[in-house]
Amino acid sequence: MSKIYLIRHAQASYDAEDYDQFSELGYLQSEWLGEYFLQRGIRFNRVLSGSMKRHKQTAESALKANAAC
């Protein structure tokens, strides 16, 4: 059975010049997300992302953590 996971982007940098950039916590959150899926044996056949920088950063970081562990 196919499943779809909808994930909101990790924390952006609210006070930074570029709001569409991760905060330090945002990087940790996306890594934790990848580890969460890995610990549950969840792998992905396809990943789609929004066009904003923080969308892509969340997907890339979570997938990297999911593959590295």
Stockholm file with secondary structure:
# STOCKHOLM 1.0

chainA/1-69         MSKIYLIRHAQASYDAEDYDQFSELGYLQSEWLGEYFLQRGIRFNRVLSGSMKRHKQTAESALKANAAC
#=GR chainA/1-69 SS CCCCCCCCCCCBCTTSSCTTSBCHHHHHHHHHHHHHHHHTTCCCSCCCCCSSHHHHHHHHHHHHHHHHC
#=GC SS_cons        CCCCCCCCCCCBCTTSSCTTSBCHHHHHHHHHHHHHHHHTTCCCSCCCCCSSHHHHHHHHHHHHHHHHC
//
